[in-house]
Amino acid sequence: VYRTRDPRAIAMDALAAELGAAAGEPQWHATASALEAELHERKGLNANVDYYSALVLYHLGFPLSMFTSFIVCSRVAGWTAHVLEQYANNRLIRPRARYDGSPPRPYPVG
């Protein structure tokens, strides 16, 4: 968690503004920037890289249904590293967290 603005978000913000202007749709970036400023003023929170990534993906022509997949793909390496650290140290990184989902089930064969 960044106490200041995420440096990746700064780069993505600039790219989103550039792509929006080139597409003739600067209003999307203006709205996103205004919302980010309001959130920072009210809550002291800064946008992370994912916030402006959505605008970049939109202006690059990717369908909305793929946005979550892009964000997840960018995090898989980090999640994998956390799992490897947990196994290596034989302890959970967040020991108070508890899985509350469906029980394990067999993988489909085919």
OpenMM code with the backbone's topology and positions (N, CA, C; nanometers):
from openmm import Vec3, app, unit

residues = "VAL TYR ARG THR ARG ASP PRO ARG ALA ILE ALA MET ASP ALA LEU ALA ALA GLU LEU GLY ALA ALA ALA GLY GLU PRO GLN TRP HIS ALA THR ALA SER ALA LEU GLU ALA GLU LEU HIS GLU ARG LYS GLY LEU ASN ALA ASN VAL ASP TYR TYR SER ALA LEU VAL LEU TYR HIS LEU GLY PHE PRO LEU SER MET PHE THR SER PHE ILE VAL CYS SER ARG VAL ALA GLY TRP THR ALA HIS VAL LEU GLU GLN TYR ALA ASN ASN ARG LEU ILE ARG PRO ARG ALA ARG TYR ASP GLY SER PRO PRO ARG PRO TYR PRO VAL GLY".split()
positions = [
    Vec3(0.0855, -0.1174, 0.0000),
    Vec3(0.0000, 0.0000, 0.0000),
    Vec3(0.0901, 0.1236, 0.0000),
    Vec3(0.0591, 0.2147, -0.0879),
    Vec3(0.1389, 0.3370, -0.0993),
    Vec3(0.0784, 0.4474, -0.0140),
    Vec3(0.1640, 0.5148, 0.0629),
    Vec3(0.1163, 0.6291, 0.1412),
    Vec3(0.1042, 0.7525, 0.0519),
    Vec3(0.1776, 0.7523, -0.0564),
    Vec3(0.1651, 0.8568, -0.1571),
    Vec3(0.1063, 0.7916, -0.2815),
    Vec3(0.0987, 0.8636, -0.3873),
    Vec3(0.0383, 0.8103, -0.5101),
    Vec3(0.1245, 0.6982, -0.5682),
    Vec3(0.0614, 0.5902, -0.6083),
    Vec3(0.1272, 0.4746, -0.6693),
    Vec3(0.2019, 0.5219, -0.7942),
    Vec3(0.3340, 0.5019, -0.8003),
    Vec3(0.4081, 0.5498, -0.9177),
    Vec3(0.3612, 0.4862, -1.0483),
    Vec3(0.3103, 0.3650, -1.0416),
    Vec3(0.2558, 0.3012, -1.1619),
    Vec3(0.1280, 0.3720, -1.2060),
    Vec3(0.0509, 0.4192, -1.1094),
    Vec3(-0.0727, 0.4913, -1.1419),
    Vec3(-0.0416, 0.6243, -1.2093),
    Vec3(0.0686, 0.6861, -1.1711),
    Vec3(0.1079, 0.8125, -1.2337),
    Vec3(0.1329, 0.7903, -1.3827),
    Vec3(0.2074, 0.6842, -1.4147),
    Vec3(0.2366, 0.6532, -1.5553),
    Vec3(0.1094, 0.6155, -1.6307),
    Vec3(0.0238, 0.5348, -1.5679),
    Vec3(-0.0994, 0.4911, -1.6335),
    Vec3(-0.1962, 0.6080, -1.6506),
    Vec3(-0.1968, 0.7002, -1.5558),
    Vec3(-0.2789, 0.8212, -1.5647),
    Vec3(-0.2397, 0.9012, -1.6888),
    Vec3(-0.1104, 0.9220, -1.7073),
    Vec3(-0.0629, 0.9984, -1.8234),
    Vec3(-0.0994, 0.9284, -1.9540),
    Vec3(-0.0837, 0.7960, -1.9565),
    Vec3(-0.1169, 0.7203, -2.0774),
    Vec3(-0.2669, 0.7268, -2.1060),
    Vec3(-0.3482, 0.7162, -2.0013),
    Vec3(-0.4939, 0.7239, -2.0185),
    Vec3(-0.5348, 0.8602, -2.0733),
    Vec3(-0.4720, 0.9663, -2.0245),
    Vec3(-0.5025, 1.1011, -2.0742),
    Vec3(-0.4643, 1.1141, -2.2209),
    Vec3(-0.3474, 1.0627, -2.2550),
    Vec3(-0.2995, 1.0698, -2.3938),
    Vec3(-0.3905, 0.9915, -2.4883),
    Vec3(-0.4257, 0.8696, -2.4493),
    Vec3(-0.5117, 0.7867, -2.5342),
    Vec3(-0.6518, 0.8457, -2.5470),
    Vec3(-0.7034, 0.8993, -2.4370),
    Vec3(-0.8360, 0.9611, -2.4409),
    Vec3(-0.8399, 1.0819, -2.5332),
    Vec3(-0.7354, 1.1636, -2.5265),
    Vec3(-0.7284, 1.2811, -2.6143),
    Vec3(-0.7177, 1.2378, -2.7603),
    Vec3(-0.6356, 1.1362, -2.7865),
    Vec3(-0.6183, 1.0874, -2.9239),
    Vec3(-0.7474, 1.0282, -2.9792),
    Vec3(-0.8285, 0.9691, -2.8910),
    Vec3(-0.9547, 0.9081, -2.9332),
    Vec3(-1.0681, 1.0106, -2.9407),
    Vec3(-1.0399, 1.1339, -2.9008),
    Vec3(-1.1448, 1.2358, -2.9000),
    Vec3(-1.2437, 1.2170, -2.7869),
    Vec3(-1.2003, 1.1487, -2.6808),
    Vec3(-1.2866, 1.1230, -2.5649),
    Vec3(-1.2170, 1.1634, -2.4345),
    Vec3(-1.1747, 1.2876, -2.4225),
    Vec3(-1.1040, 1.3287, -2.3013),
    Vec3(-1.1928, 1.3332, -2.1775),
    Vec3(-1.3234, 1.3294, -2.1960),
    Vec3(-1.4156, 1.3388, -2.0818),
    Vec3(-1.4005, 1.2209, -1.9858),
    Vec3(-1.3632, 1.1028, -2.0370),
    Vec3(-1.3474, 0.9868, -1.9487),
    Vec3(-1.2333, 1.0110, -1.8502),
    Vec3(-1.1226, 1.0611, -1.8997),
    Vec3(-1.0091, 1.0882, -1.8116),
    Vec3(-1.0405, 1.2030, -1.7166),
    Vec3(-1.1077, 1.3055, -1.7659),
    Vec3(-1.1444, 1.4185, -1.6796),
    Vec3(-1.2324, 1.3718, -1.5641),
    Vec3(-1.3276, 1.2845, -1.5937),
    Vec3(-1.4158, 1.2311, -1.4890),
    Vec3(-1.3372, 1.1465, -1.3898),
    Vec3(-1.2505, 1.0592, -1.4412),
    Vec3(-1.1699, 0.9732, -1.3536),
    Vec3(-1.0792, 1.0572, -1.2639),
    Vec3(-1.0177, 1.1600, -1.3194),
    Vec3(-0.9295, 1.2473, -1.2409),
    Vec3(-1.0070, 1.3216, -1.1326),
    Vec3(-1.1261, 1.3693, -1.1674),
    Vec3(-1.2089, 1.4399, -1.0689),
    Vec3(-1.2504, 1.3466, -0.9556),
    Vec3(-1.2861, 1.2234, -0.9896),
    Vec3(-1.3235, 1.1260, -0.8861),
    Vec3(-1.2050, 1.0924, -0.7970),
    Vec3(-1.0880, 1.0757, -0.8588),
    Vec3(-0.9683, 1.0464, -0.7796),
    Vec3(-0.9381, 1.1619, -0.6843),
    Vec3(-0.9464, 1.2843, -0.7327),
    Vec3(-0.9196, 1.4014, -0.6488),
    Vec3(-1.0191, 1.4106, -0.5335),
    Vec3(-1.1449, 1.3830, -0.5617),
    Vec3(-1.2484, 1.3875, -0.4574),
    Vec3(-1.2237, 1.2807, -0.3515),
    Vec3(-1.1887, 1.1614, -0.3943),
    Vec3(-1.1609, 1.0531, -0.2997),
    Vec3(-1.0391, 1.0860, -0.2142),
    Vec3(-0.9385, 1.1447, -0.2776),
    Vec3(-0.8192, 1.1825, -0.2015),
    Vec3(-0.8530, 1.2902, -0.0982),
    Vec3(-0.9336, 1.3867, -0.1386),
    Vec3(-0.9709, 1.4947, -0.0473),
    Vec3(-1.0546, 1.4432, 0.0695),
    Vec3(-1.1504, 1.3577, 0.0407),
    Vec3(-1.2416, 1.3096, 0.1456),
    Vec3(-1.1810, 1.2014, 0.2342),
    Vec3(-1.1059, 1.1085, 0.1721),
    Vec3(-1.0597, 0.9910, 0.2462),
    Vec3(-0.9080, 0.9804, 0.2576),
    Vec3(-0.8363, 1.0658, 0.1848),
    Vec3(-0.6906, 1.0574, 0.1867),
    Vec3(-0.6366, 0.9383, 0.1090),
    Vec3(-0.7190, 0.8826, 0.0191),
    Vec3(-0.6781, 0.7649, -0.0579),
    Vec3(-0.6334, 0.8052, -0.1975),
    Vec3(-0.5354, 0.7317, -0.2478),
    Vec3(-0.4853, 0.7535, -0.3829),
    Vec3(-0.5221, 0.6348, -0.4703),
    Vec3(-0.5409, 0.6607, -0.5978),
    Vec3(-0.5719, 0.5530, -0.6926),
    Vec3(-0.4499, 0.4632, -0.7107),
    Vec3(-0.4759, 0.3338, -0.7299),
    Vec3(-0.3667, 0.2430, -0.7634),
    Vec3(-0.3609, 0.2258, -0.9145),
    Vec3(-0.2716, 0.1419, -0.9601),
    Vec3(-0.2490, 0.1253, -1.1038),
    Vec3(-0.3736, 0.0753, -1.1765),
    Vec3(-0.4565, -0.0026, -1.1114),
    Vec3(-0.5750, -0.0587, -1.1766),
    Vec3(-0.6762, 0.0486, -1.2163),
    Vec3(-0.6811, 0.1558, -1.1416),
    Vec3(-0.7809, 0.2601, -1.1654),
    Vec3(-0.7703, 0.3162, -1.3069),
    Vec3(-0.6517, 0.3607, -1.3432),
    Vec3(-0.6345, 0.4168, -1.4776),
    Vec3(-0.6124, 0.3094, -1.5831),
    Vec3(-0.5771, 0.1881, -1.5408),
    Vec3(-0.5631, 0.0779, -1.6371),
    Vec3(-0.6945, 0.0532, -1.7098),
    Vec3(-0.8045, 0.0689, -1.6403),
    Vec3(-0.9353, 0.0479, -1.7036),
    Vec3(-0.9551, 0.1439, -1.8205),
    Vec3(-0.9172, 0.2693, -1.8025),
    Vec3(-0.9291, 0.3659, -1.9126),
    Vec3(-0.8369, 0.3303, -2.0285),
    Vec3(-0.7156, 0.2882, -1.9958),
    Vec3(-0.6209, 0.2500, -2.1010),
    Vec3(-0.6762, 0.1324, -2.1805),
    Vec3(-0.7246, 0.0304, -2.1114),
    Vec3(-0.7810, -0.0861, -2.1803),
    Vec3(-0.9007, -0.0460, -2.2663),
    Vec3(-0.9842, 0.0419, -2.2144),
    Vec3(-1.1004, 0.0896, -2.2901),
    Vec3(-1.0563, 0.1585, -2.4195),
    Vec3(-0.9613, 0.2501, -2.4076),
    Vec3(-0.9167, 0.3250, -2.5254),
    Vec3(-0.8383, 0.2379, -2.6236),
    Vec3(-0.7840, 0.1268, -2.5766),
    Vec3(-0.7156, 0.0344, -2.6672),
    Vec3(-0.8136, -0.0599, -2.7358),
    Vec3(-0.9409, -0.0517, -2.6958),
    Vec3(-1.0444, -0.1289, -2.7644),
    Vec3(-1.0765, -0.2643, -2.7053),
    Vec3(-1.0249, -0.2938, -2.5871),
    Vec3(-1.0567, -0.4224, -2.5253),
    Vec3(-1.1982, -0.4197, -2.4685),
    Vec3(-1.2699, -0.5315, -2.4781),
    Vec3(-1.4060, -0.5346, -2.4232),
    Vec3(-1.4044, -0.5271, -2.2702),
    Vec3(-1.5060, -0.4641, -2.2150),
    Vec3(-1.5167, -0.4510, -2.0692),
    Vec3(-1.5078, -0.5856, -1.9993),
    Vec3(-1.5601, -0.6893, -2.0617),
    Vec3(-1.5609, -0.8220, -1.9996),
    Vec3(-1.4202, -0.8775, -1.9773),
    Vec3(-1.3193, -0.8202, -2.0408),
    Vec3(-1.1822, -0.8692, -2.0250),
    Vec3(-1.1020, -0.7920, -1.9206),
    Vec3(-1.1533, -0.6816, -1.8701),
    Vec3(-1.0751, -0.5973, -1.7799),
    Vec3(-1.0281, -0.6729, -1.6559),
    Vec3(-1.1176, -0.7458, -1.5915),
    Vec3(-1.0799, -0.8195, -1.4711),
    Vec3(-0.9724, -0.9220, -1.5018),
    Vec3(-0.9837, -0.9885, -1.6156),
    Vec3(-0.8827, -1.0880, -1.6539),
    Vec3(-0.7454, -1.0243, -1.6694),
    Vec3(-0.7391, -0.9066, -1.7290),
    Vec3(-0.6110, -0.8372, -1.7430),
    Vec3(-0.5512, -0.8062, -1.6064),
    Vec3(-0.6332, -0.7586, -1.5158),
    Vec3(-0.5841, -0.7226, -1.3831),
    Vec3(-0.5367, -0.8471, -1.3092),
    Vec3(-0.6117, -0.9554, -1.3189),
    Vec3(-0.5724, -1.0798, -1.2528),
    Vec3(-0.4421, -1.1331, -1.3118),
    Vec3(-0.4315, -1.1329, -1.4440),
    Vec3(-0.3088, -1.1826, -1.5085),
    Vec3(-0.1864, -1.1062, -1.4601),
    Vec3(-0.2023, -0.9778, -1.4382),
    Vec3(-0.0881, -0.8981, -1.3933),
    Vec3(-0.0489, -0.9301, -1.2496),
    Vec3(-0.1352, -0.9963, -1.1772),
    Vec3(-0.1075, -1.0261, -1.0365),
    Vec3(-0.0683, -1.1706, -1.0093),
    Vec3(-0.0833, -1.2571, -1.1068),
    Vec3(-0.0584, -1.3999, -1.0845),
    Vec3(0.0840, -1.4247, -1.0347),
    Vec3(0.1822, -1.3577, -1.0920),
    Vec3(0.3208, -1.3784, -1.0486),
    Vec3(0.3374, -1.3430, -0.9009),
    Vec3(0.2787, -1.2333, -0.8582),
    Vec3(0.2873, -1.1937, -0.7177),
    Vec3(0.2161, -1.2906, -0.6257),
    Vec3(0.0979, -1.3345, -0.6658),
    Vec3(0.0249, -1.4327, -0.5854),
    Vec3(0.1046, -1.5622, -0.5747),
    Vec3(0.1650, -1.6040, -0.6854),
    Vec3(0.2460, -1.7259, -0.6850),
    Vec3(0.3643, -1.7098, -0.5904),
    Vec3(0.4285, -1.5951, -0.5926),
    Vec3(0.5403, -1.5699, -0.5014),
    Vec3(0.4949, -1.5787, -0.3562),
    Vec3(0.3771, -1.5263, -0.3253),
    Vec3(0.3253, -1.5358, -0.1885),
    Vec3(0.3046, -1.6815, -0.1481),
    Vec3(0.2487, -1.7607, -0.2371),
    Vec3(0.2262, -1.9029, -0.2074),
    Vec3(0.3592, -1.9722, -0.1813),
    Vec3(0.4585, -1.9470, -0.2658),
    Vec3(0.5899, -2.0091, -0.2476),
    Vec3(0.6531, -1.9667, -0.1154),
    Vec3(0.6384, -1.8407, -0.0773),
    Vec3(0.6896, -1.7937, 0.0515),
    Vec3(0.6185, -1.8634, 0.1668),
    Vec3(0.4879, -1.8803, 0.1536),
    Vec3(0.4129, -1.9466, 0.2595),
    Vec3(0.4588, -2.0912, 0.2760),
    Vec3(0.4765, -2.1610, 0.1651),
    Vec3(0.5233, -2.2994, 0.1731),
    Vec3(0.6653, -2.3067, 0.2274),
    Vec3(0.7527, -2.2175, 0.1847),
    Vec3(0.8923, -2.2195, 0.2283),
    Vec3(0.9047, -2.1915, 0.3775),
    Vec3(0.8245, -2.1014, 0.4291),
    Vec3(0.8317, -2.0629, 0.5703),
    Vec3(0.7343, -2.1409, 0.6573),
    Vec3(0.6515, -2.2235, 0.5954),
    Vec3(0.5532, -2.3053, 0.6655),
    Vec3(0.4608, -2.2216, 0.7547),
    Vec3(0.4270, -2.1033, 0.7069),
    Vec3(0.3282, -2.0234, 0.7791),
    Vec3(0.2580, -1.9309, 0.6806),
    Vec3(0.1347, -1.9009, 0.7117),
    Vec3(0.0557, -1.8135, 0.6263),
    Vec3(0.0996, -1.6688, 0.6438),
    Vec3(0.0916, -1.5931, 0.5372),
    Vec3(0.1253, -1.4516, 0.5457),
    Vec3(0.0183, -1.3778, 0.6259),
    Vec3(-0.1067, -1.4199, 0.6096),
    Vec3(-0.2170, -1.3600, 0.6852),
    Vec3(-0.2839, -1.4696, 0.7679),
    Vec3(-0.2278, -1.5020, 0.8816),
    Vec3(-0.2802, -1.6161, 0.9582),
    Vec3(-0.4232, -1.5990, 1.0073),
    Vec3(-0.4746, -1.4754, 1.0145),
    Vec3(-0.6116, -1.4567, 1.0612),
    Vec3(-0.7139, -1.4737, 0.9499),
    Vec3(-0.6675, -1.4772, 0.8260),
    Vec3(-0.7594, -1.4975, 0.7140),
    Vec3(-0.8005, -1.6444, 0.7092),
    Vec3(-0.9266, -1.6687, 0.6786),
    Vec3(-0.9761, -1.8060, 0.6739),
    Vec3(-1.0626, -1.8212, 0.5497),
    Vec3(-1.0360, -1.9276, 0.4739),
    Vec3(-1.1149, -1.9548, 0.3538),
    Vec3(-1.2569, -1.9896, 0.3942),
    Vec3(-1.3536, -1.9291, 0.3273),
    Vec3(-1.4932, -1.9500, 0.3630),
    Vec3(-1.5750, -1.9898, 0.2405),
    Vec3(-1.5091, -2.0514, 0.1431),
    Vec3(-1.5773, -2.0873, 0.0193),
    Vec3(-1.6178, -2.2330, 0.0156),
    Vec3(-1.6435, -2.2806, -0.1039),
    Vec3(-1.6838, -2.4196, -0.1251),
    Vec3(-1.5710, -2.5142, -0.0858),
    Vec3(-1.6058, -2.6369, -0.0419),
    Vec3(-1.5006, -2.7343, -0.0105),
    Vec3(-1.4313, -2.7792, -0.1392),
    Vec3(-1.3114, -2.8353, -0.1281),
    Vec3(-1.2417, -2.8829, -0.2477),
    Vec3(-1.3277, -2.9820, -0.3257),
    Vec3(-1.3157, -2.9776, -0.4567),
    Vec3(-1.3898, -3.0711, -0.5412),
    Vec3(-1.2961, -3.1193, -0.6515),
    Vec3(-1.3259, -3.2341, -0.7104),
    Vec3(-1.2345, -3.2882, -0.8118),
    Vec3(-1.2353, -3.2035, -0.9390),
    Vec3(-1.1222, -3.2020, -1.0062),
    Vec3(-1.1123, -3.1330, -1.1344),
    Vec3(-1.1819, -3.2155, -1.2410),
    Vec3(-1.2466, -3.1499, -1.3351),
    Vec3(-1.3085, -3.2258, -1.4444),
    Vec3(-1.2001, -3.2891, -1.5321),
    Vec3(-1.2268, -3.4076, -1.5782),
    Vec3(-1.1326, -3.4779, -1.6652),
    Vec3(-1.1869, -3.4707, -1.8067),
    Vec3(-1.1014, -3.4414, -1.8999),
    Vec3(-1.1526, -3.4392, -2.0359),
    Vec3(-1.0655, -3.3718, -2.1250),
] * unit.nanometer
topology = app.Topology()
chain = topology.addChain("A")
for resn in residues:
    res = topology.addResidue(resn, chain)
    for name in ("N", "CA", "C"):
        topology.addAtom(name, app.Element.getBySymbol(name[0]), res)
